Each structure stands twice: as C-alpha cells, then as structure tokens.
Amino acid sequence: MSRRRIGAAYLGVILVWSTTPLAIQWSAQGAGFAFALLARMSTGWIVCVLALLVTRGTLPLGAHARRVYRVAGSNLAVSMLFTYWGALYVPSGLISVVYGLSPLFTGVFATLWLRQRGLTRAGVAGLALGIAGLWLLFGQALPHDPMARWGLAAVVCGMIVQAAGLVAIKRLRADMAPLAMTTGALSVALPVFALAWVLVEGARVPTAIPVRAATAIVYLGVFGSVIGFSLYYFVIRHMDAGRVALIMLVTPVAALLLGTTFNDEAIAARGWLGIALIGCGLVVYEWRALRTLRNPRRA
C-alpha cells in the first residue's frame, strides 16, 4: 500500500474529526438541532446507498446482521441526539475534548463486558486524570449560561453511549464491510431522528436555512458520516496503534483552535486546566501504544 495514500487518509481523518464539532454547531444555527441531525443522517444514508450501488457492495440481511444494525443504529441515534442538543450550549472545541475521552471509557466497558484483561495502573491513572479534567470543566470553565452544564452533561452522555455501543458491537463479533454496517445502522437510526424531529420541533421545516448551516449539514452528511469513518477504518488497518492513538490527541487541540478562530469561542483559565488534565489522561492511557512511535518493534 502506498505511503502517500495512507498518509493522505490519516490527515483526512484528523481534518474531518477536527472540523466535525464546529460543523455540528453551525448546522443547528438557524435550522434546529433535530432537523439538522435528520438532514445530515439522511444525506449520509443516501450517499451510503449510492456507494453500495456503484461498488456493487452487498448489504447482509441475515438475523445476525439485523441484530448488529439494531445495536449500532440505536447507539448512533442516542449518542447523536445527546451530542447535537448539548452542542447548542457548549463551545465546539469542548465537544472534541470530551469525545477524546472515548478510548478510556471504551476500555472500561471492554473490561466489564468482553472479559478482557483489566485496566492497568496506567489505564486507571489516565481515567482518573480524565474524570478530574471533566470535573474542572463542570466547574467555572463554562460560559455564564445556566444551560451550559446541562449541555456538557449531554455531550458526556453521548460520548459514553458511543463508547458502550462500540464494545457492544464488538461483543456481537460483527464481521462485515464498514460501508454495509454504516448503511444498516443509518437505516435503523433514521426513524428515531425523524421521530425526534416531530416531537421536538413539530416536524417544522425551516423556511430559510442559512448558507453556512446548509453547507455544514451537507459536509457532515458526506464527510462526517461516510468518508470520515471509511478513512478511519482504512487507517487502523494499515497503521500501527501508536499513530492511530495520536489522532485522539491531535483532534481536540485542532478543534479548540478552530472554535476559537472561526466561532469566537472563549474558555476560562480553569477550563484550559481541565482540558490539559484530559490530554494528560489520554497520553497516560495510550502510553504503551505511543511508545511504538519510538520503537516500532513493540507494535
């Protein structure tokens, strides 16, 4: 496999994941978060179906495959509803920081459900640092908005649900193409998003969607929902664990810079301390994988 192709895919994952939180915020401004979410996932589903047709891919419909779709789709629906609602009240950069904690919580669920080897001392220390960072963010780090803490709590719930869902899917031993799994999951999640749109926004279609919001919805539907995950699966197949782990360390920093530059987001000093603790927690947790960057033979 060409190093250029692998490198381009790696940079593509970082770019997509760094811009997704800001795009989520922009997509809901002037369009409503439930409508923006439904429009994004509908766009992603259409792209997936077209991609299956063009590549002549298959969509397994056996009993096991349908169970995988139900688990993945319900996980997607719940985590995204939490995240989109929370994004209305917290800076976009913090969304990426919170989701950077997902490997820590995934490790906890894998220990509990998959009977994998328990968390090491480094893993426990990393988890403790991450939780301490979250505690600081829930303190005085948020904007002076009474809904900000609820928004952050919703994003944290979305991240935890997503981490639990990843382990649940692994527990099912789902062995199918990423495009097929994404298509099946979106097929299950779309009715949930439609129901949320009806209940929350009365099935109201915005009369005038701002150009920035419409562009963000299309971007998320094509890149955030389809291309980003396809590139990620490609990367983890062809790169060592240390370099893949770097993605979770780089994207929060990039997302914070993007939010500050393009969305005028401000975070209090105590918030930066919390972010630093979360970053340290990720480094400690991923230390064994990161060591492979210096000594590839350890991979």
Secondary structure as UniProt FT lines:
FT   HELIX           3..28
FT   TURN            29..31
FT   HELIX           33..55
FT   HELIX           63..86
FT   TURN            87..89
FT   HELIX           92..99
FT   TURN            100..101
FT   HELIX           102..113
FT   HELIX           121..137
FT   TURN            138..140
FT   TURN            146..147
FT   HELIX           148..171
FT   TURN            172..173
FT   HELIX           178..201
FT   TURN            202..203
FT   HELIX           211..219
FT   HELIX           220..227
FT   HELIX           228..238
FT   HELIX           241..262
FT   HELIX           269..285
FT   HELIX           287..290
FT   HELIX           291..293
FT   HELIX           296..298
//
